[in-house]
Amino acid sequence: METGTEARRRFKVNGIVQGVGFRPFVYRIAVARGLKGFIRNTASGVLIEVQGEAGVIEGFSRKLQSECPPLSKIETFEETAVPCVREEGFTIGASGEGEEVETLIPPDIALCGDCRTELQDPLNRRFRYPFINCTNCGPRYTIVGRLPYDRPFTSMHGFTMCPECEREYHDPLDRRFHAQPNACPVCGPAALLLDAAGEKIEFPDAVAGAAAMLREGKIVALKGVGGFHLAVDASNDEAVRRLRERKGREAKPFAVMVRDIGIVSRYCDCTPAEAAALASPEAPIVLLRNRGTGELAPSVAPGNDRLGVMLPYSPLHLLLCADAPEVLVMTSANFSEEPIVTDNVEALSRLGCVADCFLMHNRPIWLKCDDSVTIELSGKLRQLRRSRGYVPAPVFLREGGPVVLATGGELKNTLALLKGTHALLSQHIGDMKNYEAWRHFEQAAEHLQHLFQAKPELIVHDLHPGYMTTEWALKQGLPVLGVQHHHAHLASCLAENREDGPVIGLMLDGTGYGTDGTIWGGEVLAGDIAGAERFASFEAMPLPGGDIAVTQPWRLALGYLHRSFSDMPELPFMQGKPVGPVLELIGKGNNVHETSSCGRLFDAVSALSGLRDEISYEGQAAIELMHAAKGETGTGAFTHELREEGGRWTMLVSPIIRDAVRAVRQGSSLQEISRMFHRTMVNLLLDITGKASKASGIRTVALSGGVFQNALLFETLVRELETAGYRVLAHSLVPSNDGGLSLGQAVIGRSFLAGNYRGIR
């Protein structure tokens, strides 16, 4: 509406627009144009009203949408005319309360360039201050209790700003305007160096003292953004081995933190895209190809040709790395398979027998959040563990619908909350095998619903009746739906690619409860989110002893050999093993499960080839088998066969096992066996895809499941599928492993509520 030449417009902006400098940005462009009005955060978004000449408002509107701050993301933008009012200028109002939360909290963001410059400037009042931040960087998600995102509702509520910080906080033209974690050495959090007994170590600078400890080969527990890390000099093999022994992590590779991007190339091959990911605001761990120069301790990443690398992303990390050895092991502070430690008292209690000293601070961490892990495959950065830097940024869906909560799987657990067109995935929770992980799961489930004020109409869980996540779902007093594991993988891939389907789904992983009560894991599905047909699966093979065969692949190999040969062959891996009793159990069928798992096939080949007969972490045998191929599949392959029975295809495993045994007996090298096996898997999957396409007419293929973390298999298969004319959908926003399972469960839940769900047939 206009009064003479004056008009007034109301803008409702939704997306990531709080805590990212959006309000001062709007203030500056409004004041520069002489517009009157206001902007304020509300629980349902950002509300802006401006008044002035109509043409000037049009220019304001264009700039608002095209030049917003780099960390903001506008999802919806509404503009309406409203009556003019008497007003003197443009103001930033206090946050308001809304009936429904729609605003998105930004993730925790790595230190920006401006703050980095101030941190290193001896003349700046925040010189060497480990908690420097501004609107463009710093902790966000891990310090937020509820919306609106204002300081009283964050873990900074206990720190009263000094006059200088207060001035910055209230100045719309300052970079720290309404930066909720704003602080300085006078008024903010402080670092403290303690010994293993919790006694203060007197040192002029706590961070410099910790760096000195690292140079001496000590293990330092340091409190980061989303939890504690355990750090040690990555070039000191004795120190790294000591960390492994104390932490209970026998062989799983450690991530490292490298002082700066210029040093990375000394240790690893790093493409421009990988370098960009390392230096991005999200600052994830990136799995890079290890150059094997021998400068790092062999015990950092044994049996692995990749190295998980990250750069210092918080000011505390940056200061520490500047004084410490240039490459540090930087691993989550926990015991094997437990959640990351966040609380100071808890750290001293649980880590006192691991760390030699503690670098901690007094800013509480309200939410655990591990480092994210990524890898570049087939031209895209892909998530292996989606957590700090990415959570809680939403995965945007094609359309909205009812609120649904999904509980994920038993391993690599995450939750997913669907609200409108947002899929809000929790941070990585981990393996639901201990009480600490269970507490983390319950906290994350409560926090997601509370933070986004969303009460689900339906809770979706895995079909497995024994999962703790299933038990939790059934106790919530809300409608529930059990969803088959591999259908959830298929739906997850479709949802993140914003595709409807139908597709041919190659769903390959280690374990998933099947509709027939057996263990699935090598499935070819044809369908969409609403339902799918089990077109093919790997030949079912015996899993003697259940879970024990997963940790002792030699038992698994015996089962595969027993099923594949009429006369049991003798191979070197059997020496010294209680082969007779295990074969007797297999023959009688005592405690023997049937599985079509693709992951278990990798484990069996690894064991029978003599590479790995026992594992100390999930996927170790398959990972080492992949690395044995040295990045190539070669041209030779084992025999693969397909068999059709009753309209469903079986991808036979026995011929592959028999050929692998023949190769071992002929003295083929481990490299040759691995290359031939990977080539066989690609050939087999291309073959079955062709049959599924011919039967259905579908030319789009979706890839999901933990097996597709195998870089050699994934990149070779994608390349050859595309060469054959197929359109390939894969994961990049969420993990292909069970960390992405909750997204698929949730969108299937919406299909169920809409009356479209058909399930697996």
PyMOL commands that set and color helices and strands:
alter all, ss='L'
color gray80, all
select helices_A, chain A and resi 22-32+54-66+113-119+141-143+151-153+163-170+206-215+237-247+261-267+272-278+315-323+344-351+435-451+468-474+485-496+547-551+553-564+572-574+579-588+598-608+620-628+654-665+670-696+706-709+711-723+738-753
alter helices_A, ss='H'
color red, helices_A
select strands_A, chain A and resi 2-3+6-16+36-42+45-53+73-81+90-92+191-195+220-223+228-233+255-258+268-269+285-290+306-310+327-332+357-361+373-377+380-385+395-396+404-406+416-419+422-425+458-462+480-483+503-513+519-527+531-538+541-544+592-595+642-645+648-651+700-704+727-729+759-760
alter strands_A, ss='S'
color yellow, strands_A
deselect
rebuild
show_as cartoon
